[in-house]
Amino acid sequence: SFCSELAEFVGAVLGDGHVHFTRRSSKKGKIGVYHVKIAGDLKLDEEYHNYLAELSKSLFNLDPKFTIQKTHNERFLCLCSRELVEFFMEMGIQPGNKIINQSTIPKWIYRDNSFLKACLRGLIDTDGCIHRMSKKDPNLLRINLKNHDYQLLKDARNAFILLGFNPSKIIRNNVFYISRQGEISKYLKEIGFSNKRHLDRLNVFKSSVV
């Protein structure tokens, strides 16, 4: 059933994930290979991937596999399941290139603001960042979402507007910002982060404020 936890997982897949389906030859003939994979930084995203692993166990009763690519400083969480891939396809998130497919927020997530907030959390946790707006004033923080899927970026921006935020226009067709300081507080209170790397950055900023 649809829930906030599923919406958050979907957001993470839309951000740094990939839905894959292919057929390959075997001794038994053609077999299908199905998986949903989420990429991350080798060290910085380890705790976040463990969090997503717990989500996937509770949501889908699936134990993910982790793969490491040290040469590219990457880690991957992989869920091998035909049913899961077909479920994502039913939601409109098709296998293959997300940019070509224009994969975006599924319609059911718009039914409930708690779903929408959770999905945006998953997106920001994977493809977003919190950073200082200016070296002159360390108190000023900014949140951005950067993604090359323009449809997803446009829909995420509109989702923020639906929730009462005032994001910037989309810049260079791949990023928008939340810059009003009251809205940074609103984001932290109403949406927040599940990814420890963002929480760590936030704590560093807070601790160094004069």
N, C-alpha and C positions, 0 to 999 in steps of 0.2 A: 504493500500500500504506500501511497505517496506520503512523505513526511519531510521535516526539515533536514534530517540527517541525509536522506537521499538527495535532496536539493543541493546540499553542500558537496556531496560526492560528485554529483553531476557538474557543479561549478568547477571543481578541481580537474575533472576530465576535459571540460571545455577549455580550461586554461593550459595545462601542461600535459594533457592526455591524448590518447590516440586509440581509436577503435579499429580493430584489424580483423579482416576475414580474407582467407585465400584458400585455394584448393591445391594440394600437392599430391604427387604420385607416391604410392607405396606398393608393397607386395600385394596388398588387398585391393588395389585400385586407387581411385581418387579419394582422398580424405580431406575434410575441411579443417582448417586451422583457425581458431577463434580466440582472440584475447583483447582485453582492455588494459592499456599500459599507461602509467603516469610517470613522467620524467622529473628529475630533480637534481639539485647540487649534491655531489658525493657526501660532503660533510654537513653542510648547512641545513639540508632537508631530511636528515636521517630521522629525527624525532617526529617531524611532520609525516613522513611516510609510515612510521609506526602508528601514528594516530589514524591515518587513512586505512591502514591494515585492520585496525580494530573496528573501524566503521564498516569495512567490507565484510568482516566476519559477522557482525550483527545484522547488516542489511541483507546480505546474499548468502550467508553461511559458507563463504569461500575463504580459503587460506591463500593469500597472495604469495607469489615467489618474488624474491628480490635479486636483481642482477646489478653488478657493479662494473663500470668501465672507467678504470683509474686513468687511462691515457686521456680521456675526455672530461675527467672530473665529474662524471655523471653516475647516477643511480636510477634504477627503474623498479617500480612496483608493477607486477604483472598478474592479472587475473585471467586464467584460462577457462572460458565457459561459453559454450554456444548460446545458452539461454540468456546470459548477460549481454552478449553482443546483440542478440535479437531484440532484447528489451531496449537497448540504446537505439537500435534502428527504429523501433516502434515510436520512440520519443522524438525521432527526426534527426538523430545524430548518427550519420552514416559512416561505414568503414571508409578508410582512405584519407585523402588530404582534406583537412577541415576547412582550409581557405577556399579550395575549389568547390567543396560541398556547401560552403557558407553555413556551417554548423552554428547553431545559436541556442538560446535559452528555450527549453521546451515550454509549450503553452500551459501545462498544468502548474508550473511554478508561479505563474501570475495569479493563480486563484487565491493565494494567501500571502500576506506581506511577510510572514515568518519564513515561508519558503523562499521568497525573493531575497530576503536578507541573507539567508543561509547560502543560497547560490552565489550571491555576490561575494560572500566571505570566501567561498572556495575559489572563485576567480581571482580575487585580490591576493589570497594566500599563495597562489601559483604564479600568476602573471602580473601581479601588482607590486608596489613598493611604498614604504613610508620613508620620507627623507626631509632634510632641511630645505626650506625654500630659499634662504639667504644666509650667507656667512656673516652678514652684519648683525642679524638678529637671530640667535640660535633658538629662540622660542617659537619661531614660525615654522610649522610643519606642513607637509603636503603629501597627499596620497595620489598615486597614479595607477592607471591600468593600461598596460601596453600589450597589444595583440595585433597580428596582421590579418585577422579575419574581420573585415570591416563591418559585416552584418552583426557579428557578435559584439563588437565594440559599440556600435550604434545602439543595439538593444540593451546592453549593459548600462550605457549612459542614460537611456530612457528609463530604465529600471530605477536608477538613482533618483531621477527626477520624480518618478511616481512615489518614492519614499521621502520626498521633501528636501532633497539635496539640490545644489546648484553647481553641477560640474561644468568645467570649461567646454568649449567646443572641441571637437576632435582635431588634433594637430598632426600634420604630416600623414594623415590617414591611418595612424597606428597608435595614438595615445590620447588620453584625456586626463584631467587633473581635478581633484577636490582640494581647494586651496583656502576656503574661508575657515578661519580658525574655530568658529562655533560649530562648523560642520565636521571638522576633524574630531572634536569632542563628541559630537552626535554619532559619528561613525564608530568610535571606540566604545561608546555606551550601547548602541543599538545593534551593531554588527560585529565588530571586534575581529580578532585574529585567532586562528587555531594553529597557525604556523609559528613555531618558536623563534625562527630567525627574525620575523617582524617584531615580535614582542621584545626580543633582545635589543634590536635597534631602537625601539621606542624607549626602553629603559635607559639605554646609553644617552639618548637625547635628553631625557628627563633629569638624569643625574648630573649632566654637565651644564644645565641651565643655571645662569647666575642669578 
